Amino acid sequence: MKFTDQIDAGAFDNFVLNSYSAHFMQTTAWAELKRASGWQMRRVGVMNGDRIVGASLVLLRSIPKTRYSIGYAPRGYLLDYNDAGVVETMTRGIRDWARKQRIVFLILDPELAVAVRDNQQADIELGGKPGQAVERMKKLGYLHNGEELDFNGVQPRFTFQLPLEHEESVLMDGFHRKTLYNIRLAARKGVEIVKGTEADIGTFARIMAVTGKRDGFVTRDADYFKRLYRELHPAGLAELYVAKINPSRAIEHLKKGLEQVRQEAGNLEKRLAKDAENLVEEDKFVEISSKLEVYKSRIAKYSQSIAEMEEMKVSHPEGLIVSGAIETFAGTTAWYVYGASDNVFRDYMPNYLLQWEMIREAKRRGCTTYDFGGISGDVSPDNPLWGLYAFKKGFGGQFVEFAGEFTYVFNKPLYKLWTTVFPMLRSVRKRLRSLRRS
């Protein structure tokens, strides 16, 4: 076996997409997306004769005003971590190559599962020996950062995954009853999920900004999502979905609700009239009167909602987009990577139906795993991120813990500067900018 940095794009992508650990972030299309933000790509791997047995996309970013770069292998390397020979050949090759390329250090965060638990947090036995694989990496010189519980790394160390080998009806049987109810409620209320186009990116980015402001995280701009769509969608690696409120269907649902409430209110009015004639107890009379007022309030609310929906039917005849998501694909896995929801019509539960439609698309494409994306490793109810975990857990599936980040340092003096002096300089610059604005 030998290391190489001369793998052409076609052979590389073919290996990546057919790898058992295939990942969209290891594709040439993903590298082209990152190029716009200053990253350069290199394709490296291990050859056994004329056959690729391990490969990795390495993204390089120059350190300003120097001849040096930092490296990142997103969800790499793609190889069998239980095969000591392949791992060692890749490591030796990367080390020698990186030093010649003046790379200070390389970070990689492979989807190397070290623990899997079912929906009740009971351990599921893993194939292979992930613990030994991690120890091998450490002995080869990699620094291991595998203790963080929240979103401290470049990519999440914990995720929730749904195996897709069963039929849709069986999958739904595994959903929490509240999740299943909300999926059906969204459909009844007139929520429709459609595949978006590049023309919908602006709306998606706007709603993403709303989501970030509401939930307290930094979001990408419309240009980034346009580049993502242009690079990944033509290659079959990504789809944009939008959830729309169909005004006509929503009005139909609201009118049914209004009719039901009116009938209930009419029944109460008849009871009040009958009780008044029969001089029933005052407490009973007051109780029924109070219920009637509640129903009258509901009637007014339904009537107002119908009027607003009639206006929407005129202003948005094709429906109002209220949430959206981007799903990516590689090999036999689909990932939910970006999701956005507006502050309006959240009670229509569009995100539940959105997830279900993405799961169904994954099955149609022949995927065997749907990845809901990152969660915290602390799943206690008092964790501020517990709501995210509870939402994803509601779809059944499994809690997956990856090994975490590994760092290989090729230039120790510069790495020390990067981790100690540079952060201090950035902090000083930030304070100076703050003082200038004040």
TORKOL-4160 file (C-alpha; in steps of 0.2 Angstrom, whole numbers, padded with zeros to 4 digits, m for minus):
438
<pt num="1" X="0000" Y="0000" Z="0000"/>
<pt num="2" X="0006" Y="0018" Z="m0003"/>
<pt num="3" X="0000" Y="0035" Z="0000"/>
<pt num="4" X="m0004" Y="0047" Z="m0015"/>
<pt num="5" X="m0010" Y="0065" Z="m0017"/>
<pt num="6" X="m0013" Y="0062" Z="m0035"/>
<pt num="7" X="m0031" Y="0056" Z="m0036"/>
<pt num="8" X="m0042" Y="0063" Z="m0050"/>
<pt num="9" X="m0059" Y="0070" Z="m0046"/>
<pt num="10" X="m0069" Y="0056" Z="m0054"/>
<pt num="11" X="m0060" Y="0042" Z="m0046"/>
<pt num="12" X="m0060" Y="0051" Z="m0029"/>
<pt num="13" X="m0079" Y="0055" Z="m0029"/>
<pt num="14" X="m0083" Y="0037" Z="m0035"/>
<pt num="15" X="m0074" Y="0030" Z="m0020"/>
<pt num="16" X="m0082" Y="0043" Z="m0008"/>
<pt num="17" X="m0100" Y="0039" Z="m0014"/>
<pt num="18" X="m0097" Y="0021" Z="m0013"/>
<pt num="19" X="m0088" Y="0020" Z="0004"/>
<pt num="20" X="m0098" Y="0013" Z="0018"/>
<pt num="21" X="m0094" Y="0029" Z="0027"/>
<pt num="22" X="m0099" Y="0040" Z="0013"/>
<pt num="23" X="m0101" Y="0059" Z="0017"/>
<pt num="24" X="m0106" Y="0073" Z="0006"/>
<pt num="25" X="m0093" Y="0084" Z="0015"/>
<pt num="26" X="m0079" Y="0073" Z="0007"/>
<pt num="27" X="m0085" Y="0076" Z="m0011"/>
<pt num="28" X="m0077" Y="0088" Z="m0024"/>
<pt num="29" X="m0094" Y="0097" Z="m0025"/>
<pt num="30" X="m0092" Y="0102" Z="m0006"/>
<pt num="31" X="m0074" Y="0108" Z="m0009"/>
<pt num="32" X="m0080" Y="0119" Z="m0023"/>
<pt num="33" X="m0093" Y="0127" Z="m0011"/>
<pt num="34" X="m0079" Y="0130" Z="0002"/>
<pt num="35" X="m0067" Y="0137" Z="m0011"/>
<pt num="36" X="m0078" Y="0153" Z="m0011"/>
<pt num="37" X="m0073" Y="0156" Z="0008"/>
<pt num="38" X="m0055" Y="0154" Z="0005"/>
<pt num="39" X="m0052" Y="0135" Z="0007"/>
<pt num="40" X="m0042" Y="0126" Z="m0006"/>
<pt num="41" X="m0044" Y="0107" Z="m0009"/>
<pt num="42" X="m0032" Y="0092" Z="m0010"/>
<pt num="43" X="m0037" Y="0074" Z="m0013"/>
<pt num="44" X="m0026" Y="0061" Z="m0004"/>
<pt num="45" X="m0028" Y="0043" Z="m0001"/>
<pt num="46" X="m0020" Y="0026" Z="0000"/>
<pt num="47" X="m0019" Y="0014" Z="m0015"/>
<pt num="48" X="m0017" Y="m0005" Z="m0014"/>
<pt num="49" X="m0011" Y="m0008" Z="m0032"/>
<pt num="50" X="m0023" Y="0002" Z="m0043"/>
<pt num="51" X="m0037" Y="0001" Z="m0030"/>
<pt num="52" X="m0041" Y="0015" Z="m0018"/>
<pt num="53" X="m0043" Y="0008" Z="0000"/>
<pt num="54" X="m0044" Y="0025" Z="0009"/>
<pt num="55" X="m0046" Y="0043" Z="0004"/>
<pt num="56" X="m0049" Y="0060" Z="0011"/>
<pt num="57" X="m0053" Y="0077" Z="0005"/>
<pt num="58" X="m0041" Y="0090" Z="0014"/>
<pt num="59" X="m0046" Y="0108" Z="0014"/>
<pt num="60" X="m0032" Y="0120" Z="0016"/>
<pt num="61" X="m0033" Y="0138" Z="0022"/>
<pt num="62" X="m0018" Y="0150" Z="0022"/>
<pt num="63" X="m0013" Y="0159" Z="0038"/>
<pt num="64" X="m0012" Y="0177" Z="0033"/>
<pt num="65" X="0005" Y="0185" Z="0029"/>
<pt num="66" X="0014" Y="0168" Z="0031"/>
<pt num="67" X="0018" Y="0154" Z="0019"/>
<pt num="68" X="0009" Y="0141" Z="0030"/>
<pt num="69" X="m0008" Y="0134" Z="0030"/>
<pt num="70" X="m0020" Y="0125" Z="0042"/>
<pt num="71" X="m0029" Y="0109" Z="0036"/>
<pt num="72" X="m0046" Y="0101" Z="0039"/>
<pt num="73" X="m0053" Y="0085" Z="0033"/>
<pt num="74" X="m0072" Y="0086" Z="0036"/>
<pt num="75" X="m0079" Y="0070" Z="0042"/>
<pt num="76" X="m0063" Y="0062" Z="0035"/>
<pt num="77" X="m0053" Y="0050" Z="0033"/>
<pt num="78" X="m0064" Y="0038" Z="0024"/>
<pt num="79" X="m0056" Y="0021" Z="0028"/>
<pt num="80" X="m0058" Y="0006" Z="0039"/>
<pt num="81" X="m0052" Y="0012" Z="0056"/>
<pt num="82" X="m0050" Y="m0006" Z="0061"/>
<pt num="83" X="m0037" Y="m0009" Z="0047"/>
<pt num="84" X="m0021" Y="m0004" Z="0056"/>
<pt num="85" X="m0011" Y="m0005" Z="0039"/>
<pt num="86" X="m0022" Y="0007" Z="0030"/>
<pt num="87" X="m0023" Y="0019" Z="0045"/>
<pt num="88" X="m0004" Y="0019" Z="0047"/>
<pt num="89" X="m0001" Y="0021" Z="0029"/>
<pt num="90" X="m0013" Y="0036" Z="0028"/>
<pt num="91" X="m0005" Y="0044" Z="0043"/>
<pt num="92" X="0013" Y="0042" Z="0038"/>
<pt num="93" X="0009" Y="0049" Z="0020"/>
<pt num="94" X="m0001" Y="0063" Z="0027"/>
<pt num="95" X="0013" Y="0068" Z="0039"/>
<pt num="96" X="0026" Y="0068" Z="0026"/>
<pt num="97" X="0015" Y="0077" Z="0013"/>
<pt num="98" X="0009" Y="0090" Z="0025"/>
<pt num="99" X="0026" Y="0095" Z="0031"/>
<pt num="100" X="0031" Y="0098" Z="0012"/>
<pt num="101" X="0015" Y="0108" Z="0010"/>
<pt num="102" X="0019" Y="0119" Z="0025"/>
<pt num="103" X="0003" Y="0114" Z="0034"/>
<pt num="104" X="0004" Y="0118" Z="0053"/>
<pt num="105" X="m0009" Y="0105" Z="0058"/>
<pt num="106" X="m0024" Y="0095" Z="0052"/>
<pt num="107" X="m0041" Y="0093" Z="0060"/>
<pt num="108" X="m0052" Y="0078" Z="0056"/>
<pt num="109" X="m0068" Y="0073" Z="0064"/>
<pt num="110" X="m0073" Y="0056" Z="0056"/>
<pt num="111" X="m0090" Y="0048" Z="0058"/>
<pt num="112" X="m0082" Y="0034" Z="0069"/>
<pt num="113" X="m0096" Y="0029" Z="0080"/>
<pt num="114" X="m0090" Y="0024" Z="0098"/>
<pt num="115" X="m0107" Y="0022" Z="0106"/>
<pt num="116" X="m0125" Y="0019" Z="0100"/>
<pt num="117" X="m0141" Y="0019" Z="0111"/>
<pt num="118" X="m0159" Y="0016" Z="0107"/>
<pt num="119" X="m0173" Y="0028" Z="0110"/>
<pt num="120" X="m0173" Y="0023" Z="0128"/>
<pt num="121" X="m0154" Y="0026" Z="0130"/>
<pt num="122" X="m0150" Y="0007" Z="0131"/>
<pt num="123" X="m0133" Y="0003" Z="0123"/>
<pt num="124" X="m0133" Y="m0006" Z="0106"/>
<pt num="125" X="m0119" Y="m0017" Z="0102"/>
<pt num="126" X="m0107" Y="m0010" Z="0089"/>
<pt num="127" X="m0097" Y="m0020" Z="0076"/>
<pt num="128" X="m0078" Y="m0018" Z="0076"/>
<pt num="129" X="m0068" Y="m0011" Z="0090"/>
<pt num="130" X="m0070" Y="0008" Z="0090"/>
<pt num="131" X="m0061" Y="0010" Z="0106"/>
<pt num="132" X="m0046" Y="0001" Z="0099"/>
<pt num="133" X="m0047" Y="0012" Z="0084"/>
<pt num="134" X="m0046" Y="0028" Z="0094"/>
<pt num="135" X="m0032" Y="0022" Z="0104"/>
<pt num="136" X="m0022" Y="0017" Z="0088"/>
<pt num="137" X="m0025" Y="0035" Z="0082"/>
<pt num="138" X="m0018" Y="0042" Z="0098"/>
<pt num="139" X="m0003" Y="0031" Z="0098"/>
<pt num="140" X="0001" Y="0037" Z="0080"/>
<pt num="141" X="0002" Y="0055" Z="0086"/>
<pt num="142" X="m0015" Y="0062" Z="0085"/>
<pt num="143" X="m0022" Y="0073" Z="0098"/>
<pt num="144" X="m0039" Y="0068" Z="0103"/>
<pt num="145" X="m0053" Y="0080" Z="0108"/>
<pt num="146" X="m0067" Y="0068" Z="0113"/>
<pt num="147" X="m0074" Y="0075" Z="0129"/>
<pt num="148" X="m0085" Y="0089" Z="0123"/>
<pt num="149" X="m0104" Y="0087" Z="0126"/>
<pt num="150" X="m0111" Y="0101" Z="0116"/>
<pt num="151" X="m0107" Y="0110" Z="0100"/>
<pt num="152" X="m0089" Y="0113" Z="0103"/>
<pt num="153" X="m0081" Y="0105" Z="0088"/>
<pt num="154" X="m0082" Y="0110" Z="0070"/>
<pt num="155" X="m0095" Y="0096" Z="0067"/>
<pt num="156" X="m0107" Y="0089" Z="0080"/>
<pt num="157" X="m0100" Y="0074" Z="0090"/>
<pt num="158" X="m0117" Y="0068" Z="0095"/>
<pt num="159" X="m0132" Y="0065" Z="0083"/>
<pt num="160" X="m0148" Y="0056" Z="0081"/>
<pt num="161" X="m0151" Y="0044" Z="0067"/>
<pt num="162" X="m0166" Y="0034" Z="0060"/>
<pt num="163" X="m0163" Y="0017" Z="0052"/>
<pt num="164" X="m0174" Y="0016" Z="0036"/>
<pt num="165" X="m0175" Y="m0002" Z="0033"/>
<pt num="166" X="m0193" Y="m0003" Z="0037"/>
<pt num="167" X="m0208" Y="0002" Z="0028"/>
<pt num="168" X="m0216" Y="0019" Z="0031"/>
<pt num="169" X="m0230" Y="0013" Z="0041"/>
<pt num="170" X="m0218" Y="0003" Z="0052"/>
<pt num="171" X="m0207" Y="0019" Z="0054"/>
<pt num="172" X="m0222" Y="0029" Z="0060"/>
<pt num="173" X="m0227" Y="0016" Z="0072"/>
<pt num="174" X="m0210" Y="0020" Z="0081"/>
<pt num="175" X="m0214" Y="0039" Z="0082"/>
<pt num="176" X="m0219" Y="0047" Z="0098"/>
<pt num="177" X="m0238" Y="0049" Z="0098"/>
<pt num="178" X="m0236" Y="0068" Z="0100"/>
<pt num="179" X="m0224" Y="0068" Z="0084"/>
<pt num="180" X="m0236" Y="0057" Z="0074"/>
<pt num="181" X="m0251" Y="0069" Z="0080"/>
<pt num="182" X="m0241" Y="0084" Z="0074"/>
<pt num="183" X="m0237" Y="0077" Z="0057"/>
<pt num="184" X="m0255" Y="0073" Z="0054"/>
<pt num="185" X="m0261" Y="0090" Z="0061"/>
<pt num="186" X="m0250" Y="0100" Z="0050"/>
<pt num="187" X="m0257" Y="0091" Z="0035"/>
<pt num="188" X="m0275" Y="0094" Z="0040"/>
<pt num="189" X="m0271" Y="0112" Z="0043"/>
<pt num="190" X="m0265" Y="0114" Z="0025"/>
<pt num="191" X="m0247" Y="0113" Z="0027"/>
<pt num="192" X="m0239" Y="0107" Z="0011"/>
<pt num="193" X="m0220" Y="0102" Z="0008"/>
<pt num="194" X="m0213" Y="0105" Z="m0009"/>
<pt num="195" X="m0195" Y="0104" Z="m0016"/>
<pt num="196" X="m0189" Y="0122" Z="m0018"/>
<pt num="197" X="m0178" Y="0129" Z="m0032"/>
<pt num="198" X="m0164" Y="0142" Z="m0032"/>
<pt num="199" X="m0178" Y="0155" Z="m0033"/>
<pt num="200" X="m0183" Y="0151" Z="m0015"/>
<pt num="201" X="m0166" Y="0153" Z="m0008"/>
<pt num="202" X="m0169" Y="0171" Z="m0003"/>
<pt num="203" X="m0185" Y="0167" Z="0007"/>
<pt num="204" X="m0176" Y="0152" Z="0015"/>
<pt num="205" X="m0161" Y="0163" Z="0020"/>
<pt num="206" X="m0173" Y="0177" Z="0027"/>
<pt num="207" X="m0182" Y="0164" Z="0038"/>
<pt num="208" X="m0166" Y="0157" Z="0043"/>
<pt num="209" X="m0161" Y="0174" Z="0050"/>
<pt num="210" X="m0177" Y="0175" Z="0059"/>
<pt num="211" X="m0173" Y="0157" Z="0067"/>
<pt num="212" X="m0156" Y="0162" Z="0072"/>
<pt num="213" X="m0162" Y="0178" Z="0080"/>
<pt num="214" X="m0175" Y="0169" Z="0089"/>
<pt num="215" X="m0164" Y="0154" Z="0095"/>
<pt num="216" X="m0148" Y="0164" Z="0097"/>
<pt num="217" X="m0136" Y="0157" Z="0084"/>
<pt num="218" X="m0126" Y="0164" Z="0069"/>
<pt num="219" X="m0133" Y="0160" Z="0052"/>
<pt num="220" X="m0127" Y="0160" Z="0034"/>
<pt num="221" X="m0132" Y="0173" Z="0021"/>
<pt num="222" X="m0142" Y="0170" Z="0005"/>
<pt num="223" X="m0126" Y="0170" Z="m0005"/>
<pt num="224" X="m0119" Y="0155" Z="0004"/>
<pt num="225" X="m0135" Y="0145" Z="0002"/>
<pt num="226" X="m0136" Y="0149" Z="m0016"/>
<pt num="227" X="m0118" Y="0142" Z="m0019"/>
<pt num="228" X="m0123" Y="0127" Z="m0009"/>
<pt num="229" X="m0138" Y="0124" Z="m0020"/>
<pt num="230" X="m0128" Y="0127" Z="m0036"/>
<pt num="231" X="m0114" Y="0115" Z="m0031"/>
<pt num="232" X="m0123" Y="0101" Z="m0023"/>
<pt num="233" X="m0140" Y="0100" Z="m0031"/>
<pt num="234" X="m0134" Y="0097" Z="m0049"/>
<pt num="235" X="m0123" Y="0083" Z="m0042"/>
<pt num="236" X="m0138" Y="0075" Z="m0033"/>
<pt num="237" X="m0131" Y="0079" Z="m0016"/>
<pt num="238" X="m0144" Y="0091" Z="m0010"/>
<pt num="239" X="m0162" Y="0096" Z="m0010"/>
<pt num="240" X="m0171" Y="0112" Z="m0003"/>
<pt num="241" X="m0188" Y="0109" Z="0004"/>
<pt num="242" X="m0201" Y="0123" Z="0009"/>
<pt num="243" X="m0216" Y="0121" Z="0019"/>
<pt num="244" X="m0231" Y="0131" Z="0013"/>
<pt num="245" X="m0248" Y="0136" Z="0020"/>
<pt num="246" X="m0261" Y="0132" Z="0007"/>
<pt num="247" X="m0274" Y="0145" Z="0010"/>
<pt num="248" X="m0288" Y="0135" Z="0002"/>
<pt num="249" X="m0285" Y="0119" Z="0012"/>
<pt num="250" X="m0282" Y="0130" Z="0028"/>
<pt num="251" X="m0299" Y="0138" Z="0026"/>
<pt num="252" X="m0307" Y="0122" Z="0023"/>
<pt num="253" X="m0300" Y="0115" Z="0039"/>
<pt num="254" X="m0304" Y="0131" Z="0049"/>
<pt num="255" X="m0322" Y="0131" Z="0043"/>
<pt num="256" X="m0324" Y="0113" Z="0049"/>
<pt num="257" X="m0318" Y="0118" Z="0066"/>
<pt num="258" X="m0329" Y="0133" Z="0066"/>
<pt num="259" X="m0344" Y="0123" Z="0062"/>
<pt num="260" X="m0340" Y="0111" Z="0076"/>
<pt num="261" X="m0338" Y="0125" Z="0088"/>
<pt num="262" X="m0354" Y="0133" Z="0083"/>
<pt num="263" X="m0363" Y="0116" Z="0085"/>
<pt num="264" X="m0356" Y="0115" Z="0103"/>
<pt num="265" X="m0361" Y="0133" Z="0107"/>
<pt num="266" X="m0378" Y="0130" Z="0100"/>
<pt num="267" X="m0380" Y="0114" Z="0112"/>
<pt num="268" X="m0375" Y="0125" Z="0127"/>
<pt num="269" X="m0387" Y="0138" Z="0122"/>
<pt num="270" X="m0401" Y="0125" Z="0122"/>
<pt num="271" X="m0396" Y="0119" Z="0139"/>
<pt num="272" X="m0395" Y="0136" Z="0146"/>
<pt num="273" X="m0413" Y="0140" Z="0140"/>
<pt num="274" X="m0419" Y="0123" Z="0147"/>
<pt num="275" X="m0410" Y="0125" Z="0164"/>
<pt num="276" X="m0417" Y="0143" Z="0165"/>
<pt num="277" X="m0435" Y="0136" Z="0163"/>
<pt num="278" X="m0432" Y="0122" Z="0176"/>
<pt num="279" X="m0423" Y="0134" Z="0188"/>
<pt num="280" X="m0408" Y="0123" Z="0190"/>
<pt num="281" X="m0394" Y="0127" Z="0203"/>
<pt num="282" X="m0386" Y="0144" Z="0201"/>
<pt num="283" X="m0368" Y="0136" Z="0201"/>
<pt num="284" X="m0373" Y="0124" Z="0187"/>
<pt num="285" X="m0380" Y="0139" Z="0177"/>
<pt num="286" X="m0365" Y="0149" Z="0179"/>
<pt num="287" X="m0354" Y="0134" Z="0174"/>
<pt num="288" X="m0363" Y="0132" Z="0158"/>
<pt num="289" X="m0363" Y="0151" Z="0154"/>
<pt num="290" X="m0344" Y="0151" Z="0157"/>
<pt num="291" X="m0342" Y="0137" Z="0144"/>
<pt num="292" X="m0353" Y="0146" Z="0132"/>
<pt num="293" X="m0342" Y="0161" Z="0133"/>
<pt num="294" X="m0327" Y="0151" Z="0129"/>
<pt num="295" X="m0335" Y="0144" Z="0114"/>
<pt num="296" X="m0340" Y="0161" Z="0108"/>
<pt num="297" X="m0322" Y="0167" Z="0110"/>
<pt num="298" X="m0317" Y="0152" Z="0099"/>
<pt num="299" X="m0330" Y="0156" Z="0086"/>
<pt num="300" X="m0323" Y="0174" Z="0085"/>
<pt num="301" X="m0305" Y="0167" Z="0084"/>
<pt num="302" X="m0310" Y="0155" Z="0070"/>
<pt num="303" X="m0319" Y="0169" Z="0061"/>
<pt num="304" X="m0304" Y="0180" Z="0062"/>
<pt num="305" X="m0292" Y="0166" Z="0056"/>
<pt num="306" X="m0303" Y="0163" Z="0041"/>
<pt num="307" X="m0304" Y="0181" Z="0036"/>
<pt num="308" X="m0285" Y="0182" Z="0038"/>
<pt num="309" X="m0283" Y="0166" Z="0027"/>
<pt num="310" X="m0295" Y="0174" Z="0014"/>
<pt num="311" X="m0283" Y="0189" Z="0013"/>
<pt num="312" X="m0268" Y="0177" Z="0011"/>
<pt num="313" X="m0277" Y="0168" Z="m0003"/>
<pt num="314" X="m0276" Y="0184" Z="m0012"/>
<pt num="315" X="m0259" Y="0190" Z="m0007"/>
<pt num="316" X="m0251" Y="0172" Z="m0008"/>
<pt num="317" X="m0261" Y="0162" Z="m0020"/>
<pt num="318" X="m0248" Y="0149" Z="m0022"/>
<pt num="319" X="m0246" Y="0148" Z="m0003"/>
<pt num="320" X="m0235" Y="0156" Z="0011"/>
<pt num="321" X="m0218" Y="0149" Z="0014"/>
<pt num="322" X="m0216" Y="0147" Z="0033"/>
<pt num="323" X="m0202" Y="0135" Z="0035"/>
<pt num="324" X="m0189" Y="0126" Z="0025"/>
<pt num="325" X="m0174" Y="0114" Z="0026"/>
<pt num="326" X="m0159" Y="0107" Z="0016"/>
<pt num="327" X="m0156" Y="0089" Z="0015"/>
<pt num="328" X="m0140" Y="0081" Z="0009"/>
<pt num="329" X="m0136" Y="0064" Z="0002"/>
<pt num="330" X="m0121" Y="0053" Z="0000"/>
<pt num="331" X="m0120" Y="0034" Z="m0001"/>
<pt num="332" X="m0134" Y="0026" Z="0009"/>
<pt num="333" X="m0136" Y="0041" Z="0021"/>
<pt num="334" X="m0146" Y="0057" Z="0021"/>
<pt num="335" X="m0143" Y="0072" Z="0032"/>
<pt num="336" X="m0154" Y="0086" Z="0039"/>
<pt num="337" X="m0141" Y="0100" Z="0039"/>
<pt num="338" X="m0151" Y="0117" Z="0039"/>
<pt num="339" X="m0168" Y="0121" Z="0045"/>
<pt num="340" X="m0177" Y="0137" Z="0047"/>
<pt num="341" X="m0195" Y="0142" Z="0053"/>
<pt num="342" X="m0204" Y="0159" Z="0053"/>
<pt num="343" X="m0212" Y="0166" Z="0069"/>
<pt num="344" X="m0229" Y="0165" Z="0061"/>
<pt num="345" X="m0240" Y="0149" Z="0059"/>
<pt num="346" X="m0228" Y="0139" Z="0071"/>
<pt num="347" X="m0244" Y="0131" Z="0079"/>
<pt num="348" X="m0247" Y="0123" Z="0061"/>
<pt num="349" X="m0232" Y="0112" Z="0065"/>
<pt num="350" X="m0224" Y="0113" Z="0048"/>
<pt num="351" X="m0207" Y="0107" Z="0054"/>
<pt num="352" X="m0214" Y="0090" Z="0059"/>
<pt num="353" X="m0222" Y="0087" Z="0042"/>
<pt num="354" X="m0206" Y="0094" Z="0034"/>
<pt num="355" X="m0195" Y="0081" Z="0043"/>
<pt num="356" X="m0207" Y="0067" Z="0038"/>
<pt num="357" X="m0206" Y="0072" Z="0020"/>
<pt num="358" X="m0187" Y="0072" Z="0020"/>
<pt num="359" X="m0187" Y="0055" Z="0028"/>
<pt num="360" X="m0198" Y="0048" Z="0014"/>
<pt num="361" X="m0187" Y="0056" Z="0001"/>
<pt num="362" X="m0172" Y="0047" Z="0009"/>
<pt num="363" X="m0181" Y="0031" Z="0008"/>
<pt num="364" X="m0185" Y="0034" Z="m0011"/>
<pt num="365" X="m0167" Y="0037" Z="m0014"/>
<pt num="366" X="m0163" Y="0020" Z="m0006"/>
<pt num="367" X="m0154" Y="0027" Z="0009"/>
<pt num="368" X="m0153" Y="0016" Z="0024"/>
<pt num="369" X="m0150" Y="0030" Z="0037"/>
<pt num="370" X="m0158" Y="0047" Z="0040"/>
<pt num="371" X="m0147" Y="0058" Z="0051"/>
<pt num="372" X="m0156" Y="0072" Z="0060"/>
<pt num="373" X="m0140" Y="0082" Z="0064"/>
<pt num="374" X="m0132" Y="0087" Z="0080"/>
<pt num="375" X="m0138" Y="0086" Z="0097"/>
<pt num="376" X="m0130" Y="0088" Z="0114"/>
<pt num="377" X="m0122" Y="0074" Z="0123"/>
<pt num="378" X="m0131" Y="0079" Z="0139"/>
<pt num="379" X="m0149" Y="0073" Z="0137"/>
<pt num="380" X="m0155" Y="0078" Z="0154"/>
<pt num="381" X="m0171" Y="0088" Z="0154"/>
<pt num="382" X="m0163" Y="0103" Z="0162"/>
<pt num="383" X="m0151" Y="0105" Z="0148"/>
<pt num="384" X="m0155" Y="0121" Z="0138"/>
<pt num="385" X="m0153" Y="0110" Z="0122"/>
<pt num="386" X="m0165" Y="0097" Z="0128"/>
<pt num="387" X="m0179" Y="0103" Z="0117"/>
<pt num="388" X="m0169" Y="0100" Z="0101"/>
<pt num="389" X="m0165" Y="0082" Z="0107"/>
<pt num="390" X="m0184" Y="0079" Z="0112"/>
<pt num="391" X="m0190" Y="0085" Z="0095"/>
<pt num="392" X="m0178" Y="0073" Z="0086"/>
<pt num="393" X="m0181" Y="0059" Z="0098"/>
<pt num="394" X="m0199" Y="0060" Z="0094"/>
<pt num="395" X="m0196" Y="0052" Z="0077"/>
<pt num="396" X="m0188" Y="0036" Z="0085"/>
<pt num="397" X="m0171" Y="0032" Z="0080"/>
<pt num="398" X="m0155" Y="0030" Z="0089"/>
<pt num="399" X="m0143" Y="0042" Z="0099"/>
<pt num="400" X="m0125" Y="0041" Z="0091"/>
<pt num="401" X="m0109" Y="0046" Z="0099"/>
<pt num="402" X="m0094" Y="0049" Z="0087"/>
<pt num="403" X="m0076" Y="0048" Z="0093"/>
<pt num="404" X="m0074" Y="0067" Z="0091"/>
<pt num="405" X="m0060" Y="0078" Z="0083"/>
<pt num="406" X="m0042" Y="0072" Z="0081"/>
<pt num="407" X="m0028" Y="0084" Z="0077"/>
<pt num="408" X="m0011" Y="0080" Z="0070"/>
<pt num="409" X="0002" Y="0093" Z="0073"/>
<pt num="410" X="0016" Y="0095" Z="0059"/>
<pt num="411" X="0024" Y="0111" Z="0066"/>
<pt num="412" X="0024" Y="0112" Z="0085"/>
<pt num="413" X="0031" Y="0129" Z="0087"/>
<pt num="414" X="0018" Y="0137" Z="0075"/>
<pt num="415" X="0004" Y="0126" Z="0082"/>
<pt num="416" X="0008" Y="0133" Z="0099"/>
<pt num="417" X="0007" Y="0151" Z="0092"/>
<pt num="418" X="m0010" Y="0147" Z="0084"/>
<pt num="419" X="m0017" Y="0140" Z="0100"/>
<pt num="420" X="m0010" Y="0153" Z="0112"/>
<pt num="421" X="m0004" Y="0169" Z="0105"/>
<pt num="422" X="m0016" Y="0171" Z="0090"/>
<pt num="423" X="m0031" Y="0170" Z="0101"/>
<pt num="424" X="m0025" Y="0183" Z="0112"/>
<pt num="425" X="m0021" Y="0194" Z="0097"/>
<pt num="426" X="m0039" Y="0192" Z="0090"/>
<pt num="427" X="m0046" Y="0196" Z="0107"/>
<pt num="428" X="m0036" Y="0212" Z="0108"/>
<pt num="429" X="m0041" Y="0217" Z="0090"/>
<pt num="430" X="m0059" Y="0214" Z="0095"/>
<pt num="431" X="m0058" Y="0225" Z="0110"/>
<pt num="432" X="m0050" Y="0239" Z="0100"/>
<pt num="433" X="m0064" Y="0238" Z="0087"/>
<pt num="434" X="m0076" Y="0239" Z="0101"/>
<pt num="435" X="m0067" Y="0255" Z="0109"/>
<pt num="436" X="m0067" Y="0263" Z="0092"/>
<pt num="437" X="m0086" Y="0261" Z="0090"/>
<pt num="438" X="m0090" Y="0268" Z="0108"/>
